Amino acid sequence: MIFTNFKEIDKLGRIVISKDIRRHLGIQTGDTLQINTEGDAIIIRKAEKKCVFCNSDCNLTEFEDKSVCADCLEKLRSL
């Protein structure tokens, strides 16, 4: 399914992502989006959760809105 929307950027540089696109991609209020450029295109992706210390995406635990992997959590416990 292809979604095409044309949105104006407001005075603060914001755009609105339509409900259909957010629903299709599973984007919820509070999710973090990764914004990159590729040539003259802007690429917006739902950011994957990664450990704040080592960037691992395995065995994550949430702590105060941050993700920490099991290995780093174990290292923190041993301090």
N, C-alpha and C positions, 0 to 999 in steps of 0.2 A: 504494500500500500504506500503510495507516494503522497505526501502532504506538501502543499505549496502555500505559503503565506507571504504577504508583503506587509511589513510593519515599519512605521516611522520610528526613528530614534528620538526620545524626548530630550528636553533641555539638560537633563542630568546624564545623558548617554545610555539610557535604559531602553530595552525592547521587551515586548511581552511575547512569551512562547505560548501558542494556543493550547487550549485544554486538550484537543485531539492529539497533538504531538506529545504533550506531557504524558497523557494516558498511554499512548502507544509505546513510549520509551520507559514507562514506569517511573517518571520523575515526580517526586513528591515535594511538598513544601519543606524547606530545610535541607534538601539534597544539595551537594556540591557539584558544580559543573566545571569541566575542564575546557578552557577556551584557547585554541591555537590558531595559527594562520598557516595556510598552505597555498603558496603562490598568492593570488589575489582573492582567495576564499577564506572565510572564517569558519572554523570547525568547532562545533560545540558538542561535547560528549558528557554523559553522566560520569563523574569521577568515580573510579574504583577505590574502595577503602584499602589503605595500606598502613603498615606500622609507621608511627611517627618517628621511630628511631632508625629502622633499617630498610624501610620500604617493602618489606615482605607482605604478601597478600594471603598468607596461610595462617590458620589457627588464631584469628584475631579476637581480642576481647575489647569491649568498649569501656573507657575510663574517662569520665568528665568530657564527653563528646570527642574523645581522641581514640584512635585504634592502636592497640599494642599487641604484638604477636607473642605467642607463648614463650619463645626463646628470650625475648627482651624482658618479658614479665618475670621470668625466672632470674635473669641477671639483676633486675631491680630488687627482687626479694632478697638476694644474697648480699646486697650492699650494707 
